[in-house]
Amino acid sequence: MKKPKITFSHFGQLWFTLKEVVKLAARTNPKLLVVILILNAAWGFSSVPGFYLEKLVIDRLVQSVGNHNARPIIIGIAVLVALRLILEFVRNVLSSINNFLDRFLSRRFSAELDILMAEKFSELDLASIEDPDFRDKFDKIERESGRRAWGLMSPISDIPNYLVGFISALGVVFFLSPLVTVGIILVSIPQFFFNSKFIKSEYDLNSKLSPQYRLWGWLSYFLVRNHNFMELKILNLSPYLSEKLEKLINEIIKEEEHLQIKRQSSRLLGFIPLSMYELLFAVWLATLVIAKKITVGSFDLYLRSIRSAQSNLTGLVSSFIDIYENYIYVNDLIWFLNLKPQMQFTGKEIVKEGPVEIAFKNVWFRYREDKPWILKELNFLIRPGEKIAIVGKNGAGKSTLIKLLARFYDPAKGEVIINGNDLKEINTQNWHNSLAILFQEFEKYPFSAKETIGYGDIERIHTDEDIKEAAKKTNIDEFIEDLELKYKNPLDPQFEKGVSPSVGQWQRLGISRMLFRKNARIIIMDEPTSNVDPEAEEKIFKELTKKTKDKILIFVTQRFSTVRLADRIFVVDKGRIIENGTHSDLMKKAGTYAKLFNLQAKGYK
């Protein structure tokens, strides 16, 4: 998956990214964003009046030397000091309010971003999210986007502070000498150059290390999961994997530190011109004091002002550097938020109520053009109400066939036809509403038992009796009724009063969730009863037979006791359906199916 080319200038893309992030912050809380910008500007302006008050205090002190009537001067100084303290108090209040609002907006901004990313992820297709290039980029977005997006927004909100502070302080120096103001700007250029030099290098390093970061995250997560605890103990894997993790982290940090040392060394070089300029300016001011062209208080005012101007300009430069640095990462986030699915979901046809007929016509499929074919020349028809079993070795293409039927992928060649219409022309959401699928790797929700089943039909999640009925069909109701909170009980020990269902119990919960899907006309089960005992298996399939009387039932399985219940059996091998027929027909052929069936039957003798 290639990143879309930017057709406008680099600065144009930067401006576009800034607008997108500001829009996101404004979407979070527009009024709060404006208040923060105003408070930052007020904070930046408030330093110069303080410098001026201190200048007046110093001049009064100098004036009082040798003056026998010092009382009026002392009173004046006291008033000035009081005003300075009041100003400092106001600055502290502004700072406290701004920090509070900044943290509040940052928290809401991160939450809004999480929601936005989840919504966008749900809009994409499986072809997009399973693409290796997408995974590398998305892992980096997940790792960096939250802090980088706010890291882009935070300097933007700081700019009014630095800009107003710089202009107001520079204005004071400007009245002394316009050339000095030009000099301040010129000596700041090396700092910007030295800082920005390594930003792209850091981004490239982050991109290069993306697979290592992903392995770091996986190992860290794997080593502390309850689910893995027993196997790690028995195999004594924790020390080995911990050592592997430590070695990986050290390799990553070593590369990061090497680049950071070079960057920090360059930053220090950038401060040398600023320090030299301030020293020369102070010497020049001292000569003006000696020549009695300015007062001692003015010396302090101008020196503080140029320091403030330099400090604010440094902050301004750092803000722009931070903006650029974070922009490089956030640009990936904006790319993701504007990403379009590889597949087109523009179909408008509706699968009408009633029976459904499925046809695969010369269907070929592979995941990428440079990869081998997974499915080849698939041609079959499934009539309304038929029960179809799909068998075959691992990697034969069984699950991929299901993905095409669910329209997670489109065929590379050929057509999937539903009631005479190409599946591409059918509204995808409408088609998904017609399906109930239990995948081999189905989700184990940690929420209540009611929710775990109710998610099968979210619009009916509050129909408690129907949820209980779905649980009874798989015998999982007995397990739920024994729980302390029954259907409200969490299914994860990490939550209060939560429990950990067995593998077989999870499978029955998953099947119940699928059976709860009321309007489904095609039921698909991938290895549905591999962890269920034979008695429960028989009950489940009897219920399925009853439930799917006028519906299509497709199940991928390796248990031939259940395969015999199918109207027809597809034997898949190397992407092709090599045999198709009833159990009796296929046994008479004495082909692949008969061989597999007899092989499994020997195990029961």
C-alpha positions in Angstrom: 0.0 0.0 0.0 1.6 3.2 -1.1 1.1 6.5 0.6 -0.8 8.9 -1.8 1.4 11.4 -3.5 1.2 15.0 -2.3 0.3 17.0 -5.4 0.9 20.4 -3.8 4.0 22.0 -2.1 5.6 20.7 1.1 4.4 23.9 2.9 1.0 23.4 1.4 0.8 19.9 3.0 2.1 21.3 6.3 -0.6 24.0 6.2 -3.3 21.3 5.3 -2.2 19.1 8.2 -2.2 22.1 10.7 -5.8 23.0 9.6 -6.9 19.4 10.1 -5.5 19.2 13.6 -6.9 22.6 14.6 -10.3 21.5 13.2 -10.0 18.4 15.4 -9.2 20.5 18.5 -12.0 22.9 17.6 -14.4 19.9 17.2 -13.4 18.8 20.8 -14.2 22.2 22.4 -14.0 25.3 20.2 -14.6 27.9 22.9 -12.0 26.4 25.2 -9.4 26.5 22.4 -10.1 30.2 21.8 -9.8 30.9 25.6 -6.4 29.1 25.7 -5.1 31.1 22.8 -6.2 34.4 24.4 -4.7 33.4 27.8 -1.4 32.5 26.1 -1.3 35.9 24.3 -2.1 37.7 27.6 0.7 35.8 29.4 3.2 36.7 26.6 2.3 40.4 26.8 2.4 40.6 30.7 6.2 40.3 31.0 7.1 43.7 29.5 5.0 45.7 32.0 6.9 43.8 34.8 10.2 44.8 33.3 9.2 48.4 33.1 8.0 48.5 36.8 11.4 47.0 37.8 13.2 49.7 35.7 11.3 52.4 37.6 12.2 50.8 41.0 15.9 50.7 40.1 15.8 54.3 38.9 14.1 55.4 42.1 16.8 53.5 44.1 19.6 55.3 42.3 17.8 58.6 42.7 17.5 58.0 46.5 21.3 57.6 46.9 22.5 60.8 48.8 19.0 62.2 48.9 18.2 63.3 52.5 14.4 63.3 51.9 14.1 59.7 50.9 10.6 59.1 52.3 8.6 60.0 49.2 11.0 57.9 47.1 10.5 54.9 49.4 6.7 55.3 49.3 6.9 55.4 45.5 9.1 52.3 45.4 6.7 50.5 47.7 3.8 51.3 45.3 5.8 50.1 42.3 6.8 46.9 44.1 3.1 46.3 45.1 2.1 46.8 41.5 4.9 44.4 40.4 3.6 41.8 42.9 0.0 42.2 41.7 1.2 41.8 38.2 3.1 38.6 39.1 0.0 37.3 40.9 -2.1 37.9 37.8 0.6 36.1 35.7 0.5 33.1 38.1 -3.3 33.0 37.9 -3.1 33.1 34.1 -0.5 30.3 34.1 -2.6 28.1 36.5 -5.8 28.6 34.6 -4.0 28.0 31.3 -2.3 24.8 32.5 -5.6 23.5 33.9 -7.5 24.2 30.6 -4.6 22.8 28.6 -4.7 19.5 30.5 -8.4 19.4 30.2 -8.4 20.0 26.4 -5.5 17.6 25.9 -7.4 14.8 27.6 -10.6 15.5 25.6 -8.5 15.8 22.4 -6.9 12.4 22.9 -10.3 10.8 23.6 -11.8 12.5 20.5 -8.9 11.2 18.5 -9.3 7.6 19.8 -13.0 7.7 18.8 -12.2 9.2 15.4 -9.6 6.5 14.7 -11.9 3.7 15.8 -14.7 5.1 13.5 -12.3 5.4 10.6 -10.8 1.9 11.1 -14.4 0.5 10.9 -14.9 2.2 7.6 -12.0 0.4 5.9 -12.0 -3.0 4.3 -10.1 -6.1 5.2 -8.0 -5.8 2.1 -6.7 -2.5 3.5 -6.0 -3.5 7.1 -4.4 -6.8 6.3 -1.9 -5.1 3.9 1.6 -5.4 5.5 2.5 -1.8 4.4 -0.7 -0.5 6.1 0.1 -2.5 9.3 3.6 -0.9 9.5 2.2 2.6 9.0 -0.8 2.0 11.3 1.3 0.6 14.1 3.4 3.8 14.0 0.2 5.9 14.0 -1.1 4.0 17.0 2.2 4.4 18.8 2.8 8.1 18.0 -0.5 9.7 16.9 -1.9 10.6 20.3 1.0 12.5 21.7 2.2 13.7 18.3 -1.2 15.2 17.4 -1.4 17.1 20.7 2.3 17.8 20.3 1.4 19.6 17.1 -1.6 21.4 18.7 0.3 22.4 21.9 2.9 24.5 20.1 0.2 26.1 18.0 -1.5 27.2 21.2 1.9 28.4 22.6 2.6 30.6 19.5 0.4 33.6 20.7 2.4 33.6 24.0 5.8 33.6 22.3 4.8 35.8 19.4 3.2 38.5 21.6 6.0 38.2 24.1 8.6 38.6 21.4 6.9 41.5 19.7 6.3 43.4 23.0 9.9 42.9 24.2 11.4 43.6 20.8 9.3 46.8 20.7 11.1 48.1 23.8 14.6 47.3 22.2 13.4 48.8 18.9 13.1 52.3 20.4 16.8 52.0 21.5 18.1 50.6 18.2 16.3 49.1 15.2 19.5 47.3 14.2 19.6 45.4 17.4 16.2 43.9 16.7 17.4 42.7 13.3 20.4 41.1 14.9 18.3 39.1 17.3 16.5 37.5 14.4 19.7 36.8 12.5 21.5 35.0 15.3 18.4 32.8 15.9 18.7 31.2 12.4 21.5 28.8 13.3 19.4 27.4 16.1 16.5 26.7 13.7 18.9 25.1 11.2 20.6 22.8 13.8 17.3 21.7 15.3 15.5 21.0 12.0 18.4 19.1 10.6 17.7 15.9 12.5 13.9 15.9 12.4 13.6 13.9 9.2 16.4 11.5 10.4 14.3 10.7 13.5 11.2 10.0 11.4 13.1 7.8 9.0 14.6 5.9 12.0 11.1 5.5 13.5 9.8 4.1 10.2 12.8 1.7 9.9 12.3 0.4 13.5 8.5 0.0 13.0 8.7 -3.9 12.9 10.9 -3.9 16.0 8.5 -1.6 17.8 5.7 -4.0 17.0 7.6 -7.0 18.3 8.4 -4.9 21.5 4.7 -4.3 22.0 3.8 -7.9 21.4 6.4 -9.3 23.7 5.5 -6.8 26.5 1.8 -7.7 26.2 2.4 -11.4 25.9 4.5 -11.6 29.0 1.9 -10.1 31.3 -1.3 -11.7 30.0 -3.2 -14.0 32.3 -4.2 -16.2 29.4 -0.5 -17.1 28.7 0.6 -17.5 32.4 0.3 -21.3 32.7 2.1 -22.1 29.4 4.9 -19.6 30.2 5.3 -21.3 33.6 5.3 -24.9 32.4 7.7 -24.2 29.5 9.8 -21.7 31.6 9.6 -19.3 28.7 9.4 -16.1 30.6 13.2 -15.8 31.2 14.0 -16.5 27.6 11.4 -14.1 26.2 12.3 -11.4 28.8 15.9 -11.7 27.6 14.7 -11.5 24.0 12.7 -8.4 24.9 15.6 -6.8 26.8 18.0 -7.4 23.8 15.4 -5.9 21.4 14.9 -2.8 23.6 18.6 -2.2 24.0 19.1 -2.4 20.2 16.3 0.1 19.6 17.4 2.5 22.4 21.0 2.3 21.2 20.0 3.6 17.7 17.7 6.2 19.2 20.4 7.5 21.7 23.0 7.7 19.0 20.8 10.0 17.0 19.7 12.0 20.0 23.3 12.7 21.1 24.1 14.1 17.6 20.9 16.2 17.8 21.6 17.6 21.2 25.2 18.4 20.3 23.9 20.4 17.3 21.3 22.2 19.5 24.1 23.4 21.8 26.0 24.9 18.9 22.8 26.8 18.0 22.9 28.6 21.4 26.4 30.0 21.0 25.5 32.9 18.6 22.6 33.9 21.0 24.8 33.9 24.0 27.6 35.9 22.3 25.0 38.4 21.0 23.6 39.0 24.5 27.1 39.5 26.0 28.0 42.1 23.3 24.6 43.8 23.9 25.2 44.0 27.6 28.6 45.5 27.1 27.2 48.1 24.8 24.4 49.0 27.3 27.1 49.4 30.0 28.9 51.9 27.8 25.7 53.9 27.4 25.2 54.0 31.2 28.7 55.2 31.7 28.1 57.9 29.1 24.9 58.8 30.9 22.8 58.2 27.8 20.6 55.8 29.6 19.8 55.2 33.3 20.7 52.1 35.3 17.0 51.2 35.3 17.0 51.5 31.5 20.0 49.2 31.4 18.0 46.6 33.3 14.9 47.1 31.2 16.7 46.7 27.9 18.8 43.8 29.1 15.7 42.0 30.4 13.8 42.9 27.2 16.5 41.5 24.9 16.6 38.3 27.0 12.9 38.1 26.9 12.9 38.7 23.1 15.6 36.0 22.7 13.7 33.6 25.0 10.4 34.1 23.2 12.1 33.9 19.8 13.7 30.7 20.9 10.3 29.5 22.1 8.8 30.5 18.8 11.5 28.8 16.8 11.1 25.7 19.0 7.4 25.8 18.5 7.8 25.8 14.7 10.4 23.0 15.0 8.0 21.0 17.2 5.2 21.7 14.7 7.4 20.4 11.9 8.6 17.4 13.9 5.1 16.4 14.9 3.7 17.2 11.5 5.9 14.5 9.9 4.2 11.9 12.2 0.7 13.5 12.2 0.8 13.6 8.4 0.6 9.8 8.6 -2.5 10.2 10.9 -4.1 12.6 8.4 -3.3 10.2 5.6 -5.1 7.4 7.6 -8.1 9.6 8.4 -8.5 10.4 4.7 -7.7 6.9 3.5 -10.2 5.3 1.2 -10.9 1.5 1.2 -9.3 -0.5 -1.6 -12.7 -2.0 -2.4 -15.6 0.1 -3.6 -18.8 -0.2 -1.5 -21.1 1.7 -3.9 -23.7 -1.1 -4.4 -27.3 -0.1 -4.1 -29.1 -3.4 -4.7 -31.0 -4.8 -1.7 -31.3 -8.5 -0.9 -35.0 -8.8 -0.7 -36.8 -10.8 2.0 -37.1 -14.5 1.3 -34.8 -17.3 0.1 -31.3 -16.6 -1.0 -29.3 -18.4 -3.8 -25.5 -18.1 -4.0 -23.4 -18.8 -7.1 -19.6 -18.6 -7.6 -18.8 -18.3 -11.3 -15.2 -19.0 -12.3 -13.9 -17.2 -9.1 -10.1 -16.7 -8.7 -8.5 -14.9 -5.8 -5.1 -14.0 -4.4 -4.2 -11.5 -1.7 -1.7 -9.6 -3.8 -0.7 -9.6 -7.4 2.8 -10.8 -6.6 1.4 -13.7 -4.5 0.2 -17.2 -5.6 -3.5 -17.9 -6.2 -5.4 -18.9 -3.1 -8.7 -19.8 -4.9 -8.9 -21.1 -8.5 -11.8 -21.7 -10.9 -14.5 -21.9 -8.2 -17.8 -22.8 -9.7 -20.7 -23.9 -7.5 -24.4 -23.1 -6.7 -25.9 -23.1 -3.3 -29.7 -23.3 -3.3 -32.1 -21.8 -0.7 -32.2 -23.8 2.5 -29.2 -26.0 1.6 -26.8 -27.2 4.3 -23.2 -27.1 3.0 -20.1 -28.6 4.7 -16.7 -27.5 3.5 -13.8 -29.7 4.4 -10.1 -29.8 3.4 -6.6 -29.5 4.8 -5.4 -26.4 6.6 -4.4 -23.7 4.1 -6.6 -25.2 1.3 -8.6 -21.9 1.0 -11.7 -22.7 3.0 -11.6 -19.5 5.2 -10.7 -17.4 2.2 -13.8 -18.6 0.4 -15.9 -17.4 3.4 -14.2 -14.0 3.3 -15.2 -13.6 -0.4 -18.8 -14.7 0.4 -18.9 -12.1 3.2 -17.4 -9.6 0.8 -14.4 -8.8 2.9 -12.5 -9.2 -0.4 -13.6 -9.1 -4.1 -12.6 -11.9 -6.5 -9.6 -11.1 -8.8 -11.5 -12.8 -11.6 -15.0 -14.1 -11.8 -18.2 -13.2 -9.9 -20.1 -14.0 -6.7 -23.8 -13.9 -7.6 -26.5 -13.4 -5.0 -30.1 -14.0 -6.3 -28.9 -13.1 -9.8 -27.0 -9.9 -8.8 -23.2 -9.5 -8.6 -22.3 -9.1 -4.9 -20.4 -5.9 -5.8 -23.7 -4.3 -6.8 -25.4 -5.2 -3.5 -25.4 -2.7 -0.6 -22.7 -4.1 1.7 -24.5 -3.3 5.0 -27.7 -4.9 3.8 -25.7 -8.0 2.8 -24.0 -8.2 6.2 -27.4 -8.0 7.9 -28.2 -11.2 6.0 -25.2 -13.1 7.4 -24.5 -14.7 10.7 -20.9 -15.8 10.9 -18.9 -17.5 13.6 -15.3 -17.2 12.7 -12.7 -19.7 13.8 -10.9 -16.8 15.7 -14.1 -15.2 17.1 -14.0 -12.4 19.6 -14.2 -13.2 23.3 -15.8 -10.0 24.8 -14.9 -9.4 28.5 -18.3 -7.7 29.2 -21.4 -9.3 30.6 -22.8 -12.6 29.4 -25.9 -10.7 28.2 -23.8 -8.3 26.1 -21.6 -11.1 24.7 -24.6 -12.8 23.3 -26.6 -9.6 22.5 -23.9 -8.2 20.3 -25.1 -10.7 17.7 -28.0 -8.3 17.0 -27.2 -5.0 18.6 -30.7 -3.6 17.9 -32.2 -6.3 20.0 -29.6 -6.3 22.8 -32.3 -5.4 25.4 -34.5 -8.4 24.6 -33.5 -10.5 27.6 -35.8 -13.4 26.9 -34.5 -13.8 23.3 -30.9 -13.7 24.7 -31.7 -16.4 27.2 -33.4 -18.5 24.5 -30.2 -18.2 22.3 -28.1 -19.4 25.3 -30.4 -22.4 25.9 -29.8 -23.6 22.3 -26.2 -24.2 23.0 -26.5 -25.4 26.7 -24.5 -22.4 27.8 -27.5 -21.1 29.9 -26.6 -23.6 32.7 -23.1 -22.0 33.0 -24.5 -18.5 33.0 -27.3 -19.2 35.6 -24.6 -20.6 38.0 -22.7 -17.3 37.9 -23.2 -14.9 40.8 -24.6 -12.1 38.6 -26.0 -14.5 36.0 -26.4 -12.7 32.7 -24.9 -9.5 34.1 -21.7 -11.2 35.1 -18.5 -10.0 33.4 -16.6 -12.7 31.5 -13.1 -11.6 32.4 -11.5 -12.1 35.9 -9.9 -8.6 35.5 -13.3 -7.1 36.3 -15.1 -7.3 39.6 -16.7 -10.7 40.0 -15.6 -11.6 36.5 -15.0 -15.3 35.5 -12.9 -17.0 32.9 -15.0 -19.3 30.7 -13.3 -22.4 29.2 -12.5 -22.7 25.5 -15.6 -24.8 25.0 -17.8 -22.4 26.9 -16.5 -19.5 24.9 -17.3 -21.4 21.7 -20.9 -22.0 22.9 -21.2 -18.3 23.8 -20.0 -17.4 20.3 -22.5 -19.8 18.7 -25.3 -18.3 20.9 -24.3 -14.9 19.7 -24.7 -16.0 16.1 -28.0 -17.7 16.7 -29.3 -14.5 18.3 -29.0 -12.8 14.9 -32.7 -12.8 14.0 -32.7 -11.6 10.4 -29.8 -13.7 9.1 -30.6 -15.8 6.1 -27.2 -17.3 5.7 -25.4 -18.9 8.6 -21.7 -19.6 8.4 -19.7 -21.5 11.0 -15.9 -21.9 10.7 -14.9 -24.9 12.9 -18.0 -24.3 15.1 -17.8 -27.2 17.5 -14.1 -28.1 17.7 -14.1 -27.5 21.5 -17.6 -28.6 22.3 -18.4 -32.1 23.7 -20.4 -34.5 21.4 -23.6 -34.2 23.4 -23.6 -30.4 23.1 -22.6 -30.7 19.5 -25.6 -32.8 18.6 -27.9 -30.4 20.4 -26.4 -27.4 18.6 -26.8 -29.0 15.2 -30.3 -30.0 15.8 -31.1 -26.4 16.8 -29.3 -25.2 13.7 -31.2 -27.6 11.5 -34.5 -26.3 13.0 -33.4 -22.6 12.8 -32.1 -22.9 9.2 -35.0 -24.7 7.7 -35.5 -22.0 5.0 -31.9 -20.6 5.3 -28.5 -21.6 4.0 -26.2 -23.2 6.5 -22.5 -23.4 5.6 -20.0 -24.9 8.1 -16.3 -25.5 7.8 -15.4 -28.4 9.9 -13.0 -31.4 10.4 -15.5 -33.5 12.4 -17.0 -36.0 10.0 -19.8 -36.9 12.4 -21.3 -33.4 11.7 -20.3 -33.4 8.0 -22.7 -36.3 7.4 -25.6 -34.0 8.3 -24.9 -31.7 5.3 -27.0 -31.8 2.1 -23.8 -31.5 0.1 -20.1 -31.5 0.9 -17.4 -29.4 -0.8 -13.9 -30.9 -0.6 -11.3 -28.0 -1.0 -7.7 -28.7 -2.0 -5.1 -26.2 -3.2 -7.8 -23.6 -3.8 -10.1 -25.8 -5.9 -13.2 -27.7 -5.1 -12.1 -31.2 -6.1 -15.2 -33.1 -4.9 -18.8 -32.0 -4.5 -21.7 -34.2 -3.4 -23.5 -35.9 -0.5 -21.8 -38.1 2.0 -23.0 -41.2 0.3 -22.0 -40.0 -3.2 -18.5 -39.1 -2.0 -18.0 -42.3 -0.2 -18.9 -44.3 -3.3 -16.4 -42.3 -5.3 -13.6 -43.5 -2.9 -11.7 -40.2 -3.5 -10.2 -37.7 -1.1 -13.3 -37.3 1.1 -13.6 -41.1 1.6 -10.0 -41.3 2.4 -10.2 -38.6 5.1 -13.5 -40.0 6.5 -12.1 -43.5 6.9 -8.9 -42.1 8.4 -10.9 -40.3 11.1 -13.3 -43.2 11.6 -10.3 -45.5 12.5 -9.6 -43.2 15.5 -13.0 -44.1 17.0 -12.6 -47.9 16.7 
